[in-house]
Amino acid sequence: MHAQIEYLDFQNGIGLRYLTQYNQALSVVNNQELCYTFQGPTQDGKHHIIAILPVNYPDLLAGPHDAPNGDPSVWDNAEKNLQYLQKTVQMLDEGQPSSFTPNLTKLDAMIRSIGIR
C-alpha cells in the first residue's frame, strides 16, 4: 500500500516520499502502523537516505485489530479486504497534508533540509 506519493529534493539528492504500512500479516491500514517514508540517494551515489516516521490521519481506524465499519468479515474475504484497501488509499491520497499528524508539509520540509557532507 502506498499513498501521497511525491518526489522530494534534498540538499544533496532526490528521493520518493510516500505513506505506507509495513506488515507481515493481513492488517487494515490504521493509525498505529501508518508511516511517512522517504528514500533517496545522494547525487554522488555514495549515500542513501531513508526516513520512516509514524503519522496519523483522522479518518483511519485506531489500530490493527479494528474492523472497518464494524465488519470483521473483511479479515476473511480477500475481495472485501482489497476493496477496503483501495478506498483507504484513495482517502489518503485525497487528504490535505495539514490533516495528517504530523503535517506532511512539515515532514517534507525536514527531509528537504537534509544535507550530507
Biopython code that builds the backbone (N, CA, C, O; Angstrom):
import numpy as np
from Bio.PDB.StructureBuilder import StructureBuilder

atoms = [
    (1, "MET", "N", (0.846, -1.165, 0.000)),
    (1, "MET", "CA", (0.000, 0.000, 0.000)),
    (1, "MET", "C", (0.892, 1.228, 0.000)),
    (1, "MET", "O", (1.840, 1.314, 0.780)),
    (2, "HIS", "N", (0.595, 2.159, -0.857)),
    (2, "HIS", "CA", (1.310, 3.430, -0.845)),
    (2, "HIS", "C", (0.343, 4.538, -1.272)),
    (2, "HIS", "O", (-0.494, 4.353, -2.156)),
    (3, "ALA", "N", (0.484, 5.685, -0.622)),
    (3, "ALA", "CA", (-0.378, 6.843, -0.896)),
    (3, "ALA", "C", (0.462, 8.100, -0.760)),
    (3, "ALA", "O", (1.573, 8.060, -0.233)),
    (4, "GLN", "N", (-0.077, 9.224, -1.241)),
    (4, "GLN", "CA", (0.603, 10.526, -1.134)),
    (4, "GLN", "C", (2.021, 10.458, -1.700)),
    (4, "GLN", "O", (2.959, 10.964, -1.084)),
    (5, "ILE", "N", (2.179, 9.844, -2.855)),
    (5, "ILE", "CA", (3.499, 9.684, -3.473)),
    (5, "ILE", "C", (3.968, 11.016, -4.048)),
    (5, "ILE", "O", (3.230, 11.691, -4.765)),
    (6, "GLU", "N", (5.203, 11.384, -3.724)),
    (6, "GLU", "CA", (5.743, 12.645, -4.218)),
    (6, "GLU", "C", (7.271, 12.582, -4.235)),
    (6, "GLU", "O", (7.883, 12.035, -3.317)),
    (7, "TYR", "N", (7.882, 13.138, -5.275)),
    (7, "TYR", "CA", (9.337, 13.275, -5.314)),
    (7, "TYR", "C", (9.731, 14.500, -4.508)),
    (7, "TYR", "O", (9.083, 15.543, -4.590)),
    (8, "LEU", "N", (10.796, 14.369, -3.730)),
    (8, "LEU", "CA", (11.316, 15.481, -2.940)),
    (8, "LEU", "C", (12.810, 15.626, -3.199)),
    (8, "LEU", "O", (13.551, 14.643, -3.211)),
    (9, "ASP", "N", (13.235, 16.858, -3.403)),
    (9, "ASP", "CA", (14.660, 17.161, -3.457)),
    (9, "ASP", "C", (15.146, 17.401, -2.033)),
    (9, "ASP", "O", (14.443, 18.008, -1.226)),
    (10, "PHE", "N", (16.352, 16.922, -1.727)),
    (10, "PHE", "CA", (17.017, 17.341, -0.503)),
    (10, "PHE", "C", (18.348, 17.950, -0.924)),
    (10, "PHE", "O", (18.669, 17.945, -2.113)),
    (11, "GLN", "N", (19.123, 18.467, 0.007)),
    (11, "GLN", "CA", (20.291, 19.272, -0.353)),
    (11, "GLN", "C", (21.270, 18.555, -1.277)),
    (11, "GLN", "O", (21.932, 19.200, -2.091)),
    (12, "ASN", "N", (21.373, 17.241, -1.166)),
    (12, "ASN", "CA", (22.354, 16.510, -1.963)),
    (12, "ASN", "C", (21.742, 15.475, -2.901)),
    (12, "ASN", "O", (22.466, 14.638, -3.439)),
    (13, "GLY", "N", (20.426, 15.511, -3.110)),
    (13, "GLY", "CA", (19.843, 14.489, -3.966)),
    (13, "GLY", "C", (18.341, 14.609, -4.102)),
    (13, "GLY", "O", (17.751, 15.655, -3.829)),
    (14, "ILE", "N", (17.741, 13.525, -4.528)),
    (14, "ILE", "CA", (16.293, 13.479, -4.724)),
    (14, "ILE", "C", (15.806, 12.090, -4.320)),
    (14, "ILE", "O", (16.531, 11.103, -4.444)),
    (15, "GLY", "N", (14.571, 12.032, -3.836)),
    (15, "GLY", "CA", (14.020, 10.746, -3.439)),
    (15, "GLY", "C", (12.511, 10.744, -3.523)),
    (15, "GLY", "O", (11.897, 11.695, -4.007)),
    (16, "LEU", "N", (11.929, 9.674, -3.050)),
    (16, "LEU", "CA", (10.493, 9.467, -3.128)),
    (16, "LEU", "C", (9.910, 9.434, -1.729)),
    (16, "LEU", "O", (10.408, 8.737, -0.845)),
    (17, "ARG", "N", (8.849, 10.200, -1.546)),
    (17, "ARG", "CA", (8.114, 10.224, -0.281)),
    (17, "ARG", "C", (6.756, 9.578, -0.494)),
    (17, "ARG", "O", (6.106, 9.813, -1.513)),
    (18, "TYR", "N", (6.331, 8.776, 0.450)),
    (18, "TYR", "CA", (5.028, 8.137, 0.357)),
    (18, "TYR", "C", (4.577, 7.693, 1.744)),
    (18, "TYR", "O", (5.375, 7.606, 2.677)),
    (19, "LEU", "N", (3.303, 7.418, 1.854)),
    (19, "LEU", "CA", (2.752, 6.833, 3.072)),
    (19, "LEU", "C", (2.567, 5.348, 2.824)),
    (19, "LEU", "O", (2.127, 4.936, 1.751)),
    (20, "THR", "N", (2.902, 4.551, 3.818)),
    (20, "THR", "CA", (2.745, 3.108, 3.703)),
    (20, "THR", "C", (2.555, 2.508, 5.079)),
    (20, "THR", "O", (2.586, 3.204, 6.093)),
    (21, "GLN", "N", (2.362, 1.220, 5.091)),
    (21, "GLN", "CA", (2.250, 0.478, 6.334)),
    (21, "GLN", "C", (2.962, -0.847, 6.122)),
    (21, "GLN", "O", (2.659, -1.575, 5.176)),
    (22, "TYR", "N", (3.901, -1.159, 6.994)),
    (22, "TYR", "CA", (4.674, -2.387, 6.864)),
    (22, "TYR", "C", (4.038, -3.469, 7.733)),
    (22, "TYR", "O", (3.927, -3.315, 8.950)),
    (23, "ASN", "N", (3.623, -4.560, 7.099)),
    (23, "ASN", "CA", (3.002, -5.669, 7.822)),
    (23, "ASN", "C", (3.480, -6.997, 7.252)),
    (23, "ASN", "O", (3.817, -7.100, 6.073)),
    (24, "GLN", "N", (3.501, -8.003, 8.107)),
    (24, "GLN", "CA", (3.791, -9.357, 7.649)),
    (24, "GLN", "C", (2.527, -10.193, 7.566)),
    (24, "GLN", "O", (2.548, -11.306, 7.040)),
    (25, "ALA", "N", (1.440, -9.669, 8.076)),
    (25, "ALA", "CA", (0.162, -10.374, 8.036)),
    (25, "ALA", "C", (-0.908, -9.398, 7.560)),
    (25, "ALA", "O", (-0.683, -8.189, 7.517)),
    (26, "LEU", "N", (-2.053, -9.926, 7.209)),
    (26, "LEU", "CA", (-3.166, -9.108, 6.773)),
    (26, "LEU", "C", (-3.562, -8.144, 7.887)),
    (26, "LEU", "O", (-3.803, -8.563, 9.019)),
    (27, "SER", "N", (-3.627, -6.878, 7.572)),
    (27, "SER", "CA", (-3.970, -5.862, 8.561)),
    (27, "SER", "C", (-4.604, -4.685, 7.858)),
    (27, "SER", "O", (-4.219, -4.339, 6.741)),
    (28, "VAL", "N", (-5.580, -4.064, 8.513)),
    (28, "VAL", "CA", (-6.166, -2.855, 7.946)),
    (28, "VAL", "C", (-5.199, -1.700, 8.124)),
    (28, "VAL", "O", (-4.385, -1.704, 9.048)),
    (29, "VAL", "N", (-5.284, -0.716, 7.250)),
    (29, "VAL", "CA", (-4.481, 0.491, 7.390)),
    (29, "VAL", "C", (-5.000, 1.218, 8.629)),
    (29, "VAL", "O", (-6.201, 1.452, 8.765)),
    (30, "ASN", "N", (-4.087, 1.572, 9.528)),
    (30, "ASN", "CA", (-4.519, 2.127, 10.814)),
    (30, "ASN", "C", (-3.510, 3.120, 11.356)),
    (30, "ASN", "O", (-2.385, 3.213, 10.867)),
    (31, "ASN", "N", (-3.925, 3.858, 12.369)),
    (31, "ASN", "CA", (-3.098, 4.919, 12.927)),
    (31, "ASN", "C", (-1.965, 4.435, 13.826)),
    (31, "ASN", "O", (-1.122, 5.239, 14.223)),
    (32, "GLN", "N", (-1.921, 3.171, 14.152)),
    (32, "GLN", "CA", (-0.783, 2.658, 14.923)),
    (32, "GLN", "C", (0.376, 2.257, 14.012)),
    (32, "GLN", "O", (1.520, 2.184, 14.461)),
    (33, "GLU", "N", (0.086, 1.995, 12.725)),
    (33, "GLU", "CA", (1.116, 1.443, 11.856)),
    (33, "GLU", "C", (1.396, 2.248, 10.587)),
    (33, "GLU", "O", (2.313, 1.908, 9.839)),
    (34, "LEU", "N", (0.627, 3.306, 10.330)),
    (34, "LEU", "CA", (0.848, 4.120, 9.139)),
    (34, "LEU", "C", (2.161, 4.887, 9.273)),
    (34, "LEU", "O", (2.452, 5.446, 10.330)),
    (35, "CYS", "N", (2.954, 4.912, 8.197)),
    (35, "CYS", "CA", (4.269, 5.564, 8.222)),
    (35, "CYS", "C", (4.453, 6.507, 7.046)),
    (35, "CYS", "O", (4.028, 6.219, 5.927)),
    (36, "TYR", "N", (5.086, 7.627, 7.311)),
    (36, "TYR", "CA", (5.634, 8.529, 6.303)),
    (36, "TYR", "C", (7.005, 7.946, 5.987)),
    (36, "TYR", "O", (7.821, 7.749, 6.888)),
    (37, "THR", "N", (7.260, 7.672, 4.723)),
    (37, "THR", "CA", (8.524, 7.059, 4.324)),
    (37, "THR", "C", (9.182, 7.893, 3.235)),
    (37, "THR", "O", (8.524, 8.321, 2.287)),
    (38, "PHE", "N", (10.468, 8.118, 3.372)),
    (38, "PHE", "CA", (11.256, 8.790, 2.340)),
    (38, "PHE", "C", (12.479, 7.931, 2.067)),
    (38, "PHE", "O", (13.121, 7.432, 2.991)),
    (39, "GLN", "N", (12.798, 7.760, 0.774)),
    (39, "GLN", "CA", (14.018, 7.064, 0.375)),
    (39, "GLN", "C", (14.604, 7.762, -0.835)),
    (39, "GLN", "O", (13.893, 8.076, -1.789)),
    (40, "GLY", "N", (15.909, 8.003, -0.790)),
    (40, "GLY", "CA", (16.550, 8.633, -1.933)),
    (40, "GLY", "C", (18.056, 8.650, -1.816)),
    (40, "GLY", "O", (18.594, 8.773, -0.716)),
    (41, "PRO", "N", (18.747, 8.527, -2.946)),
    (41, "PRO", "CA", (20.214, 8.556, -2.955)),
    (41, "PRO", "C", (20.746, 9.990, -3.041)),
    (41, "PRO", "O", (20.058, 10.897, -3.509)),
    (42, "THR", "N", (21.967, 10.168, -2.586)),
    (42, "THR", "CA", (22.636, 11.444, -2.807)),
    (42, "THR", "C", (23.056, 11.507, -4.275)),
    (42, "THR", "O", (23.131, 10.482, -4.953)),
    (43, "GLN", "N", (23.328, 12.719, -4.757)),
    (43, "GLN", "CA", (23.690, 12.897, -6.169)),
    (43, "GLN", "C", (24.944, 12.119, -6.545)),
    (43, "GLN", "O", (25.067, 11.646, -7.675)),
    (44, "ASP", "N", (25.871, 11.984, -5.610)),
    (44, "ASP", "CA", (27.115, 11.264, -5.918)),
    (44, "ASP", "C", (26.961, 9.746, -5.790)),
    (44, "ASP", "O", (27.890, 8.999, -6.094)),
    (45, "GLY", "N", (25.786, 9.292, -5.340)),
    (45, "GLY", "CA", (25.527, 7.866, -5.229)),
    (45, "GLY", "C", (26.225, 7.178, -4.062)),
    (45, "GLY", "O", (26.180, 5.953, -3.953)),
    (46, "LYS", "N", (26.869, 7.945, -3.190)),
    (46, "LYS", "CA", (27.606, 7.350, -2.072)),
    (46, "LYS", "C", (26.729, 7.054, -0.857)),
    (46, "LYS", "O", (27.094, 6.232, -0.017)),
    (47, "HIS", "N", (25.584, 7.715, -0.759)),
    (47, "HIS", "CA", (24.713, 7.549, 0.412)),
    (47, "HIS", "C", (23.272, 7.378, -0.028)),
    (47, "HIS", "O", (22.870, 7.838, -1.097)),
    (48, "HIS", "N", (22.504, 6.708, 0.814)),
    (48, "HIS", "CA", (21.077, 6.536, 0.568)),
    (48, "HIS", "C", (20.346, 6.956, 1.841)),
    (48, "HIS", "O", (20.583, 6.397, 2.912)),
    (49, "ILE", "N", (19.475, 7.921, 1.724)),
    (49, "ILE", "CA", (18.730, 8.451, 2.860)),
    (49, "ILE", "C", (17.419, 7.684, 2.999)),
    (49, "ILE", "O", (16.681, 7.520, 2.027)),
    (50, "ILE", "N", (17.137, 7.220, 4.197)),
    (50, "ILE", "CA", (15.872, 6.550, 4.497)),
    (50, "ILE", "C", (15.313, 7.161, 5.773)),
    (50, "ILE", "O", (16.009, 7.253, 6.784)),
    (51, "ALA", "N", (14.059, 7.573, 5.719)),
    (51, "ALA", "CA", (13.359, 8.071, 6.910)),
    (51, "ALA", "C", (12.013, 7.368, 6.975)),
    (51, "ALA", "O", (11.266, 7.344, 5.997)),
    (52, "ILE", "N", (11.710, 6.801, 8.126)),
    (52, "ILE", "CA", (10.420, 6.155, 8.358)),
    (52, "ILE", "C", (9.881, 6.732, 9.658)),
    (52, "ILE", "O", (10.451, 6.526, 10.729)),
    (53, "LEU", "N", (8.768, 7.463, 9.544)),
    (53, "LEU", "CA", (8.221, 8.195, 10.679)),
    (53, "LEU", "C", (6.736, 7.882, 10.845)),
    (53, "LEU", "O", (6.014, 7.810, 9.851)),
    (54, "PRO", "N", (6.272, 7.697, 12.067)),
    (54, "PRO", "CA", (4.847, 7.437, 12.269)),
    (54, "PRO", "C", (4.019, 8.667, 11.917)),
    (54, "PRO", "O", (4.443, 9.801, 12.139)),
    (55, "VAL", "N", (2.838, 8.428, 11.370)),
    (55, "VAL", "CA", (1.930, 9.506, 11.003)),
    (55, "VAL", "C", (0.495, 9.011, 11.225)),
    (55, "VAL", "O", (0.222, 7.816, 11.119)),
    (56, "ASN", "N", (-0.405, 9.929, 11.529)),
    (56, "ASN", "CA", (-1.821, 9.606, 11.755)),
    (56, "ASN", "C", (-2.704, 10.386, 10.813)),
    (56, "ASN", "O", (-2.331, 11.451, 10.322)),
    (57, "TYR", "N", (-3.891, 9.838, 10.565)),
    (57, "TYR", "CA", (-4.907, 10.504, 9.755)),
    (57, "TYR", "C", (-6.241, 10.346, 10.472)),
    (57, "TYR", "O", (-6.573, 9.239, 10.896)),
    (58, "PRO", "N", (-7.013, 11.413, 10.621)),
    (58, "PRO", "CA", (-8.198, 11.360, 11.480)),
    (58, "PRO", "C", (-9.264, 10.335, 11.087)),
    (58, "PRO", "O", (-10.024, 9.895, 11.950)),
    (59, "ASP", "N", (-9.345, 9.946, 9.825)),
    (59, "ASP", "CA", (-10.400, 9.029, 9.395)),
    (59, "ASP", "C", (-9.969, 7.564, 9.336)),
    (59, "ASP", "O", (-10.734, 6.714, 8.881)),
    (60, "LEU", "N", (-8.761, 7.264, 9.788)),
    (60, "LEU", "CA", (-8.308, 5.874, 9.810)),
    (60, "LEU", "C", (-8.771, 5.163, 11.076)),
    (60, "LEU", "O", (-9.101, 5.799, 12.077)),
    (61, "LEU", "N", (-8.788, 3.845, 11.014)),
    (61, "LEU", "CA", (-9.067, 3.049, 12.202)),
    (61, "LEU", "C", (-7.948, 3.253, 13.211)),
    (61, "LEU", "O", (-6.814, 3.550, 12.835)),
    (62, "ALA", "N", (-8.264, 3.094, 14.484)),
    (62, "ALA", "CA", (-7.284, 3.349, 15.539)),
    (62, "ALA", "C", (-6.153, 2.328, 15.540)),
    (62, "ALA", "O", (-4.986, 2.693, 15.683)),
    (63, "GLY", "N", (-6.492, 1.050, 15.380)),
    (63, "GLY", "CA", (-5.466, 0.023, 15.486)),
    (63, "GLY", "C", (-5.657, -1.120, 14.517)),
    (63, "GLY", "O", (-6.648, -1.171, 13.788)),
    (64, "PRO", "N", (-4.693, -2.048, 14.510)),
    (64, "PRO", "CA", (-4.690, -3.125, 13.528)),
    (64, "PRO", "C", (-5.786, -4.172, 13.719)),
    (64, "PRO", "O", (-6.064, -4.940, 12.799)),
    (65, "HIS", "N", (-6.405, -4.217, 14.883)),
    (65, "HIS", "CA", (-7.421, -5.232, 15.133)),
    (65, "HIS", "C", (-8.839, -4.706, 14.985)),
    (65, "HIS", "O", (-9.804, -5.440, 15.197)),
    (66, "ASP", "N", (-8.965, -3.441, 14.622)),
    (66, "ASP", "CA", (-10.292, -2.866, 14.397)),
    (66, "ASP", "C", (-10.840, -3.373, 13.069)),
    (66, "ASP", "O", (-10.086, -3.655, 12.137)),
    (67, "ALA", "N", (-12.146, -3.483, 12.999)),
    (67, "ALA", "CA", (-12.792, -3.934, 11.761)),
    (67, "ALA", "C", (-13.429, -2.744, 11.062)),
    (67, "ALA", "O", (-14.159, -1.981, 11.694)),
    (68, "PRO", "N", (-13.168, -2.571, 9.771)),
    (68, "PRO", "CA", (-13.785, -1.473, 9.022)),
    (68, "PRO", "C", (-15.310, -1.556, 9.089)),
    (68, "PRO", "O", (-15.898, -2.602, 8.813)),
    (69, "ASN", "N", (-15.933, -0.452, 9.455)),
    (69, "ASN", "CA", (-17.395, -0.384, 9.565)),
    (69, "ASN", "C", (-17.946, -1.468, 10.487)),
    (69, "ASN", "O", (-19.094, -1.885, 10.335)),
    (70, "GLY", "N", (-17.137, -1.928, 11.441)),
    (70, "GLY", "CA", (-17.576, -2.965, 12.365)),
    (70, "GLY", "C", (-17.798, -4.315, 11.704)),
    (70, "GLY", "O", (-18.475, -5.172, 12.272)),
    (71, "ASP", "N", (-17.241, -4.521, 10.517)),
    (71, "ASP", "CA", (-17.470, -5.739, 9.732)),
    (71, "ASP", "C", (-16.228, -6.631, 9.754)),
    (71, "ASP", "O", (-15.340, -6.463, 8.918)),
    (72, "PRO", "N", (-16.148, -7.583, 10.702)),
    (72, "PRO", "CA", (-14.957, -8.438, 10.786)),
    (72, "PRO", "C", (-14.795, -9.389, 9.607)),
    (72, "PRO", "O", (-13.751, -10.031, 9.491)),
    (73, "SER", "N", (-15.793, -9.504, 8.724)),
    (73, "SER", "CA", (-15.654, -10.406, 7.576)),
    (73, "SER", "C", (-14.584, -9.917, 6.602)),
    (73, "SER", "O", (-14.147, -10.674, 5.734)),
    (74, "VAL", "N", (-14.158, -8.660, 6.737)),
    (74, "VAL", "CA", (-13.074, -8.141, 5.893)),
    (74, "VAL", "C", (-11.823, -8.992, 6.063)),
    (74, "VAL", "O", (-11.044, -9.152, 5.124)),
    (75, "TRP", "N", (-11.632, -9.536, 7.255)),
    (75, "TRP", "CA", (-10.442, -10.345, 7.531)),
    (75, "TRP", "C", (-10.461, -11.666, 6.775)),
    (75, "TRP", "O", (-9.405, -12.215, 6.461)),
    (76, "ASP", "N", (-11.648, -12.180, 6.481)),
    (76, "ASP", "CA", (-11.766, -13.498, 5.855)),
    (76, "ASP", "C", (-12.080, -13.446, 4.368)),
    (76, "ASP", "O", (-12.145, -14.488, 3.715)),
    (77, "ASN", "N", (-12.273, -12.268, 3.830)),
    (77, "ASN", "CA", (-12.713, -12.145, 2.448)),
    (77, "ASN", "C", (-11.718, -11.270, 1.696)),
    (77, "ASN", "O", (-11.669, -10.056, 1.895)),
    (78, "ALA", "N", (-10.929, -11.897, 0.834)),
    (78, "ALA", "CA", (-9.869, -11.165, 0.115)),
    (78, "ALA", "C", (-10.444, -10.035, -0.729)),
    (78, "ALA", "O", (-9.842, -8.964, -0.812)),
    (79, "GLU", "N", (-11.589, -10.250, -1.354)),
    (79, "GLU", "CA", (-12.184, -9.211, -2.199)),
    (79, "GLU", "C", (-12.618, -8.005, -1.366)),
    (79, "GLU", "O", (-12.368, -6.861, -1.746)),
    (80, "LYS", "N", (-13.268, -8.264, -0.231)),
    (80, "LYS", "CA", (-13.670, -7.158, 0.655)),
    (80, "LYS", "C", (-12.447, -6.415, 1.168)),
    (80, "LYS", "O", (-12.452, -5.188, 1.262)),
    (81, "ASN", "N", (-11.386, -7.171, 1.506)),
    (81, "ASN", "CA", (-10.170, -6.545, 2.015)),
    (81, "ASN", "C", (-9.538, -5.658, 0.959)),
    (81, "ASN", "O", (-9.090, -4.554, 1.266)),
    (82, "LEU", "N", (-9.494, -6.126, -0.281)),
    (82, "LEU", "CA", (-8.924, -5.332, -1.372)),
    (82, "LEU", "C", (-9.755, -4.076, -1.619)),
    (82, "LEU", "O", (-9.197, -2.999, -1.830)),
    (83, "GLN", "N", (-11.080, -4.203, -1.594)),
    (83, "GLN", "CA", (-11.948, -3.030, -1.773)),
    (83, "GLN", "C", (-11.720, -2.013, -0.666)),
    (83, "GLN", "O", (-11.642, -0.813, -0.931)),
    (84, "TYR", "N", (-11.612, -2.482, 0.569)),
    (84, "TYR", "CA", (-11.344, -1.583, 1.694)),
    (84, "TYR", "C", (-9.996, -0.883, 1.504)),
    (84, "TYR", "O", (-9.880, 0.323, 1.719)),
    (85, "LEU", "N", (-8.985, -1.647, 1.102)),
    (85, "LEU", "CA", (-7.653, -1.079, 0.902)),
    (85, "LEU", "C", (-7.676, -0.010, -0.189)),
    (85, "LEU", "O", (-7.090, 1.059, -0.017)),
    (86, "GLN", "N", (-8.341, -0.285, -1.302)),
    (86, "GLN", "CA", (-8.414, 0.690, -2.395)),
    (86, "GLN", "C", (-9.123, 1.971, -1.943)),
    (86, "GLN", "O", (-8.676, 3.068, -2.278)),
    (87, "LYS", "N", (-10.208, 1.849, -1.197)),
    (87, "LYS", "CA", (-10.923, 3.027, -0.689)),
    (87, "LYS", "C", (-10.053, 3.812, 0.290)),
    (87, "LYS", "O", (-10.064, 5.043, 0.297)),
    (88, "THR", "N", (-9.303, 3.090, 1.111)),
    (88, "THR", "CA", (-8.444, 3.756, 2.092)),
    (88, "THR", "C", (-7.315, 4.513, 1.405)),
    (88, "THR", "O", (-7.020, 5.647, 1.781)),
    (89, "VAL", "N", (-6.681, 3.912, 0.412)),
    (89, "VAL", "CA", (-5.609, 4.583, -0.331)),
    (89, "VAL", "C", (-6.161, 5.833, -1.009)),
    (89, "VAL", "O", (-5.517, 6.882, -0.983)),
    (90, "GLN", "N", (-7.330, 5.738, -1.609)),
    (90, "GLN", "CA", (-7.945, 6.909, -2.249)),
    (90, "GLN", "C", (-8.208, 8.012, -1.223)),
    (90, "GLN", "O", (-7.960, 9.187, -1.494)),
    (91, "MET", "N", (-8.708, 7.634, -0.047)),
    (91, "MET", "CA", (-8.959, 8.611, 1.010)),
    (91, "MET", "C", (-7.659, 9.301, 1.425)),
    (91, "MET", "O", (-7.626, 10.522, 1.583)),
    (92, "LEU", "N", (-6.591, 8.523, 1.601)),
    (92, "LEU", "CA", (-5.309, 9.101, 1.998)),
    (92, "LEU", "C", (-4.744, 9.999, 0.901)),
    (92, "LEU", "O", (-4.200, 11.066, 1.187)),
    (93, "ASP", "N", (-4.873, 9.569, -0.356)),
    (93, "ASP", "CA", (-4.395, 10.387, -1.472)),
    (93, "ASP", "C", (-5.123, 11.720, -1.555)),
    (93, "ASP", "O", (-4.526, 12.730, -1.930)),
    (94, "GLU", "N", (-6.390, 11.734, -1.214)),
    (94, "GLU", "CA", (-7.196, 12.961, -1.286)),
    (94, "GLU", "C", (-7.039, 13.836, -0.050)),
    (94, "GLU", "O", (-7.500, 14.977, -0.040)),
    (95, "GLY", "N", (-6.398, 13.320, 0.987)),
    (95, "GLY", "CA", (-6.233, 14.082, 2.225)),
    (95, "GLY", "C", (-5.278, 15.251, 2.056)),
    (95, "GLY", "O", (-4.260, 15.140, 1.372)),
    (96, "GLN", "N", (-5.607, 16.356, 2.675)),
    (96, "GLN", "CA", (-4.737, 17.526, 2.672)),
    (96, "GLN", "C", (-3.535, 17.260, 3.583)),
    (96, "GLN", "O", (-3.695, 16.657, 4.644)),
    (97, "PRO", "N", (-2.338, 17.700, 3.189)),
    (97, "PRO", "CA", (-1.153, 17.474, 4.025)),
    (97, "PRO", "C", (-1.339, 17.943, 5.470)),
    (97, "PRO", "O", (-0.799, 17.333, 6.393)),
    (98, "SER", "N", (-2.088, 19.006, 5.665)),
    (98, "SER", "CA", (-2.288, 19.541, 7.019)),
    (98, "SER", "C", (-3.245, 18.695, 7.853)),
    (98, "SER", "O", (-3.331, 18.895, 9.065)),
    (99, "SER", "N", (-3.967, 17.757, 7.240)),
    (99, "SER", "CA", (-4.898, 16.928, 8.003)),
    (99, "SER", "C", (-4.197, 15.712, 8.618)),
    (99, "SER", "O", (-4.806, 14.978, 9.396)),
    (100, "PHE", "N", (-2.935, 15.496, 8.277)),
    (100, "PHE", "CA", (-2.161, 14.417, 8.876)),
    (100, "PHE", "C", (-1.429, 14.955, 10.102)),
    (100, "PHE", "O", (-1.138, 16.148, 10.192)),
    (101, "THR", "N", (-1.141, 14.073, 11.028)),
    (101, "THR", "CA", (-0.369, 14.435, 12.205)),
    (101, "THR", "C", (0.834, 13.514, 12.283)),
    (101, "THR", "O", (0.684, 12.300, 12.419)),
    (102, "PRO", "N", (2.044, 14.093, 12.196)),
    (102, "PRO", "CA", (2.380, 15.484, 11.914)),
    (102, "PRO", "C", (2.009, 15.868, 10.483)),
    (102, "PRO", "O", (1.787, 15.022, 9.617)),
    (103, "ASN", "N", (1.953, 17.163, 10.280)),
    (103, "ASN", "CA", (1.635, 17.744, 8.976)),
    (103, "ASN", "C", (2.666, 17.274, 7.940)),
    (103, "ASN", "O", (3.870, 17.409, 8.159)),
    (104, "LEU", "N", (2.196, 16.723, 6.815)),
    (104, "LEU", "CA", (3.118, 16.215, 5.796)),
    (104, "LEU", "C", (4.013, 17.306, 5.213)),
    (104, "LEU", "O", (5.158, 17.039, 4.846)),
    (105, "THR", "N", (3.502, 18.521, 5.129)),
    (105, "THR", "CA", (4.304, 19.631, 4.613)),
    (105, "THR", "C", (5.509, 19.887, 5.517)),
    (105, "THR", "O", (6.602, 20.180, 5.031)),
    (106, "LYS", "N", (5.310, 19.775, 6.827)),
    (106, "LYS", "CA", (6.423, 19.974, 7.763)),
    (106, "LYS", "C", (7.422, 18.824, 7.700)),
    (106, "LYS", "O", (8.628, 19.040, 7.812)),
    (107, "LEU", "N", (6.925, 17.608, 7.523)),
    (107, "LEU", "CA", (7.844, 16.477, 7.370)),
    (107, "LEU", "C", (8.644, 16.612, 6.073)),
    (107, "LEU", "O", (9.839, 16.319, 6.040)),
    (108, "ASP", "N", (7.973, 17.060, 5.003)),
    (108, "ASP", "CA", (8.671, 17.289, 3.731)),
    (108, "ASP", "C", (9.772, 18.340, 3.902)),
    (108, "ASP", "O", (10.868, 18.183, 3.363)),
    (109, "ALA", "N", (9.485, 19.402, 4.646)),
    (109, "ALA", "CA", (10.485, 20.455, 4.877)),
    (109, "ALA", "C", (11.691, 19.895, 5.632)),
    (109, "ALA", "O", (12.833, 20.257, 5.350)),
    (110, "MET", "N", (11.427, 19.015, 6.587)),
    (110, "MET", "CA", (12.521, 18.391, 7.324)),
    (110, "MET", "C", (13.400, 17.572, 6.363)),
    (110, "MET", "O", (14.627, 17.653, 6.418)),
    (111, "ILE", "N", (12.772, 16.797, 5.497)),
    (111, "ILE", "CA", (13.518, 15.982, 4.542)),
    (111, "ILE", "C", (14.332, 16.880, 3.599)),
    (111, "ILE", "O", (15.498, 16.598, 3.323)),
    (112, "ARG", "N", (13.719, 17.947, 3.115)),
    (112, "ARG", "CA", (14.416, 18.870, 2.200)),
    (112, "ARG", "C", (15.644, 19.507, 2.848)),
    (112, "ARG", "O", (16.571, 19.924, 2.154)),
    (113, "SER", "N", (15.648, 19.581, 4.179)),
    (113, "SER", "CA", (16.765, 20.222, 4.881)),
    (113, "SER", "C", (17.953, 19.276, 5.084)),
    (113, "SER", "O", (19.012, 19.716, 5.533)),
    (114, "ILE", "N", (17.799, 18.000, 4.767)),
    (114, "ILE", "CA", (18.888, 17.039, 4.968)),
    (114, "ILE", "C", (20.036, 17.344, 4.017)),
    (114, "ILE", "O", (19.837, 17.566, 2.823)),
    (115, "GLY", "N", (21.234, 17.349, 4.574)),
    (115, "GLY", "CA", (22.439, 17.540, 3.770)),
    (115, "GLY", "C", (23.520, 16.565, 4.229)),
    (115, "GLY", "O", (23.706, 16.360, 5.429)),
    (116, "ILE", "N", (24.214, 15.980, 3.300)),
    (116, "ILE", "CA", (25.294, 15.034, 3.604)),
    (116, "ILE", "C", (26.610, 15.663, 3.158)),
    (116, "ILE", "O", (26.716, 16.170, 2.041)),
    (117, "ARG", "N", (27.595, 15.628, 4.021)),
    (117, "ARG", "CA", (28.917, 16.180, 3.675)),
    (117, "ARG", "C", (29.887, 15.079, 3.366)),
    (117, "ARG", "O", (31.047, 15.347, 3.054)),
]
sb = StructureBuilder()
sb.init_structure("model")
sb.init_model(0)
sb.init_chain("A")
sb.init_seg("    ")
for serial, (resi, resn, name, xyz) in enumerate(atoms, 1):
    if name == "N":
        sb.init_residue(resn, " ", resi, " ")
    sb.init_atom(name, np.array(xyz, "f"), 0.0, 1.0, " ", f" {name:<3s}", serial, name[0])
structure = sb.get_structure()
